[in-house]
Structures are given as structure tokens and as C-alpha cells.
Amino acid sequence: MVRKKITSCFAALVLGCFSMASHAESSYPSRSVAVVVPYSPGGSSDIAARLVASKLSEMNGQTFIVENKPGAGGNIGAAFVKREKPDGYTILLATTGHAINQTLFKKLNYSLINDFTPVTTLVSGALTLLVKGDSPMNNTGDLLSYIKANPGKTSFGSAGIGSSPHLAAEIMRDNTPFDSIHIPFSGSSNDITALIGGQVTFSFETLPASLAFIKSGKVKALAISTAKRDPDLPDVPTMQEQGFTGFDVAFWNGFFVPKDTPAAVSEKLNAQIKQILAMPDVVRKFKSMGVSPDWRSLADSKDYMKGEVKKYAQVITKAKISIE
């Protein structure tokens, strides 16, 4: 009799858990949802978050409100979401910067891997390896030959210490060692201006930041950082095509929820975002921004984030880069 009662209670508990999960999925969201963007309004990450949030609002009949909480390279907003109740009503818009920050900052009060569950990436894009528009260099071989012929006399710019453009150059240097000085600027526009003015020899920059300058001839693209060529620059070969084995650097952003958020909630958001990222108007908007929709399953998103954190940890540690 005791065994039967225990079995009965266990069965009831299992059924109860299934019922709760089903209820969480079917009733979510029953009120407004905050989407925290840890950057200032108007940037590409903010625009992407607002576009997806507006579509989620339409699909669910509840408002997904974007709240900007900028500061400390995105860390303030991430730490805020970490402290929120894990119920799906506070979502973090995370970026490549958050994967980088895990090693870049000596003191960090959150872990992208341990404190959050990635719902999916939203968009991703390539970086371009750039030189001045009138440069005689036409590929990475030309650039490396020039650097090696002028040791310590060349320099490369970036959007800032620890930015993905900076680390792309460090990954390139790790693959094929060269002697060149890093000059960080405050943002992509200042970096590109310096490149056009001849203050630096080369730079990696995001495609959205550099595309107009490439098309105008003010800068020249020698390579694409991702594993595949970019449709906006189909004639520009990838780093891998030019001998840099395994070179695959992209910038991305995505939605994350605090750990212990019900799986049913993450699954529902993931499925809805998959539909949103396939909508023609959404695809057109992202294409105009120089990025591509990049939906991933929950499992793939988790594996991808672990890989991103590990990749940048290796290069940051080897190059001895850090921010207090």
C-alpha cells in the first residue's frame, strides 16, 4: 500500500510538472515584457531589438517594451537582467561584446554562460579588413608583406580596446604573427576617418560601418571575416580563402533570459522569433542595415555562446588585454 501511494504521488507530481509547463507556455505572456537593451537608443542593436519586440507584441497581444540601460560596455544592463525574476518578463539583448567582456573585464558581476539562457541570436554580420582607398594593397598577402617590410612602423585601428574589430586583428596576428601597433579609437566612425586620413595602415570594421566608405572608394576591403562571403561584397574573398584557416569572426546580437526561466517560455519565444526573422519586411530591414537574420535553436544557441566566449577568452588572454 505504501509503495502504491508513493508511486501515485510521483505520477501526480510528474503530471503536475507537465501541466505547469504547459500552462506557462500557453499563458505567457499575460502582461507586458521588458526588453533591456544595454546600449543607448538609435544604434543597430537597439534597432534590431525594437523591430523584433514590435513583432512579438503583435503576435502575443502584449507589449514588449524596450528599455535602454547603457553603461560599462553593456555590463550594467546585463547585471540588471541577471537580478530579475526568471519568468520571461525581462529579456536581455546581448551582443558579441558580452561574450568578449567575460574575459576582458577583470571584475564582472555576471556570467553570460552561467547566469543566462540564450533564446536565440537575432542577427549577425561580417567584419571587413580595410586599407585606404588608394592603397596599392589588394589582398591580405600584400598587407602582410608590407607590414613585414616595415616592422614596428605600421599600425592598425579599431573601434576601441576589446572591440570585435580589435580582437579580429589580434586573431589575425595570432594566426600569422606580425609587428604592428594597435591604435584604439572611440567608435567605428573615428577609426574609419583615421584610416582614410592615413593615420593607421589597416583596420577591421563591421560591414554596416564600412560599406558606404567601401562603395565610395574611400577605403578598400581586402577580406571578409566570416566563413562565407557577404552578399553585399560578393567579390571580396574571406580570410579563410586567403589562407587563414579557421578564421571566422562575426558580430551578433540575441535575446537572453535569466537562468531558471521556464523552458516552455524560452521555447515559445524561440519559435516566435524564428517566424519573425523569416518575415519579408524584417529581412529587408536587416539587409538595409548590413546584417542578416540569424535564428538558432535553443541548443545551438547555447553551444554557439560557449564557443564565442571561449574564442575571445583565448585571444584576450594571449594578447594580455584587460579592462579594470
N, C-alpha and C positions, 0 to 999 in steps of 0.2 A: 504493500500500500504506500509506504514511504517513497519507494522507487517510482511508482506511478505518479505520485504527487510532484516529485522533483522533475520528472520528465514533462509533466503537464505544465508546470511553471516555466520550464525552459522554453517549451514550444510557444507559450503565451508571450514570453519575453522577446523571442525572435520575431514573432508576428507583429508585436508592438513596435519593434525597431523598424521593420519594413513599412509599417503603417505611418510611423513618424517621418521616415524619409520620403514616402510618397506624398504626405501632407506638406512637407517643407517645399517640395518641388512644385506641387500644384498651387499652393497659396502664395508662393514667392513671385514677385514682391507684392506685399499688401500695403506698402506705404512708399514714400519717396526714398531714393537711394542716392547716397553721396559718392561722387567720383572725384577723388582727390588727385589733382594734378600738381606735383611738387615743383612747378616752374611758373613763371609769370605768364599772364594771358597773352595770346597772339602768336606764340611760337608753334612750330609744326606739331609738337607733341600735344599741345593744348588743342589745336585744331582737330587733330585725329580723335582725341578723347571726346570732344564736343560732338563731332559727327556721329560717332558710334553711340554716344549717350542719347542723342536725339532719336536715333532709330530704335534703341532699346525702350525709350519712353513710349514711342508709338506702338511697339509690339506688346508691351505689358500693361498699358493704361495707367502707369505710374511714372512719376517724373524722376529721371536720373539727372541729378543736379551736379554740375561741375563746380568744384571748389578749388581755387588756386591757393596753394600753401608753399610758396617758393622759399629757397634758402639752403645754404650749405650744400650746393651741388645736388639737390634733390633729397637730401637726408632728412630734413625737417618734416617734409610731408610723409616720407616713408615711416619714420618713427611714430608719427601721429596715427597712421592707419594701423600700425602694429598694436597700438594700445586699445583700439576699438573692439567692440564685441564681435566675435566671429560668427556673424549671422547673415552675411551677404549684403548688408545695408551700408557698408563702407568699402569702396573699391579703390585700389591704388593704381594709378597709371605709372608704371615703371618703365625705365629705358635702359639702354646699354650702360649709361652712366652708373646705374645702381649696381650692375654686375661688376663694373670697374671699382666702384667705391669700397667693395668688400675687402680689397687689399690695399687700395690707395690710401685710405684714411687709417691712421694708427689706432684711433679710438672711434668706434662706431657702436651705436646703441640698438642696432637691429641686424638681423641676418636675412638676406634675401632668400636663402635656401631653407633655413630652419624656422623662420617666423611667418612665412607666407606660402600660399599655394598659388602657382601661376594658373590662371584661367586659360589664357591663350595669348600669343603675340597678335597684334593688330596689323602692323605694317613693318616693313623692313626696307632698307635701301643700301646702295653701294657707296663706297668712298672712291675718289679718283686721285691718282698720283699726278700731280701737276708741276709744270715748269712754266716759265714766262713764255708768252705767246710767240715771240720772235727767236726763241732759243733754237739752236741747231740740233738739239737732242730730240730724238723721235721714239725712243723706247727705253726700257729700264737698263739695257746694256750700255747705251750711250751715257745715261746718267751715272751709272756706277763707274764707268771708265773715267768720266770727268772728275768724280769725287776722288777716286784713287790717284789721279794725276795731280790733284790739289789737296793733299792731306791736311786737315785742320783749317782749310781756307774756305770751305763751303758750309752752308747752314740749311736747316730745314725749319719751316714754321709750322705752327699748329694753332688750334683754337684755344689752347690752354694746357697746362700741365695735367696729364692724366686723361685728357680727352681722347675719344676714339681715334681722331686723326693723329695725335701724338703717338699713341700706342701702335697704330698701324705702321708708322715709321720705325718704331722700335722692334716690331716683329720682323720687318724687312731687314733691319740691321742684324737681328739675331740669326736670320737665315743666311745672309751674306754680309759679314762684318765690314763696316766702313767707318771712316773718321769724318764726322760732320757734326756741327754744333746745333743743338736744339734751341730755337728761339720761340718761346710761347707768347701768344698774343691774347688779347681779351676778345674772344669771339672769332667766328669764321670770316666776317667781313674785313676785319683788321688784318687778318692773316693773308687773305687774298690780295688786299691792297698792297701789302708789303711785297708779295710775290711779283705783282705787276710792276712795282717800282724797283725791283732788283735787289731788295734788301735781304732776301733769302733765295737760296738756289732752287729749292723744291718744297712742296707741301703735299700732304694728303688732306683732302677736304671732302665733306659729304657732297653727293651729287646735287641735291637741291640747292646748296650754297654756291656751287661752282658752275652749274650747267649754263647759265646765261653768259658767264665770262668765257666759257669754252666756245660757245656758239658765236660770240662776238670776235673771237680770235685773240682776246687779251691774255688768255692762258691756254696752255696746250695740255691735253690729257695723254699721259703715256700709258696708263694702265687702269684697270678696274679692280677693286679689292676683293670682290666676291668670286665664288667659284664659277659663276656663269656670267657671260657678257650682259650688259644692260641694254634694254631695247632703245633707250634714249641715245645711246652711243654705240651702236652695233659694230662700228669699225674699230673700236678701241679694245685691244686684247686684255685678258685678265692677267693678274700677276702669275697665276699658275701656268698659263700658256707661255709665259716668258721665263719659265724655269724655277719659280718659287713654289716648290712642292708643298701642298697642304695649306697654302696661303688663302684664307677665307675670312675676311673681316667685313662685317655688316653693322649698320646701326639699326636699332629696332625699338619699338615700344609695345607694351602689352598691359593687360589687366591682371592684377593680382588681388587676392583676398587674404585676410589674416588666416593663419593656420587654424585648424579645427572648425573652419566653416563647413557646414554640412555638404557632403559630396554631391547631393542632389541639386543644391544651389549652383555649385560650380559647373555641374554637367548641363544644367539648364542654360546658364549664361554662355557656356562654350558652344552649345548647339545654336543658340540665337545669334551669336556673333558670327558663326560660320555662314548663316544665311545673310547677315548684313554685309559681310565682306564680299559676297557674290553679287550684290545689287549693282546694276549698271551705273547708277548715279554715284554710288560710293566708289566704285572702281575708277570712274572718270575723275572724281575729285582727287583721289590719292595719286593718280597718274599725273595730274596737273601739278602736284606738289613734288614730283620726282621720287615717289615711293610706291611700293606695291603692297596690296593686301597680303597678309601672311598668317592665315589661320593654321593653328596646330591643335592636335588633340591634347587632352589633359596630360596623358602620359608623355607624349612627345615634348610638350612644353616644359615639363619637369626635367626631362633629360637634357633638353637644349639649354636651360638655365644653368644647370650644373656644369655643362660644358663651357658656357660663356664665362662663368666665374673662375673656373679652373684655367682657361686660356689666358685671361687677363692677369690672374694671380702669378702665373709663370713669368710673363714678360715684365710685370711690375717688379717682382722680386729680383729677377736677374738684372734689370736696369737700375735697381735701387732707387725707385721713385716713391715718394710718400708725401702726404699732407698731414699736418698735425690736426 
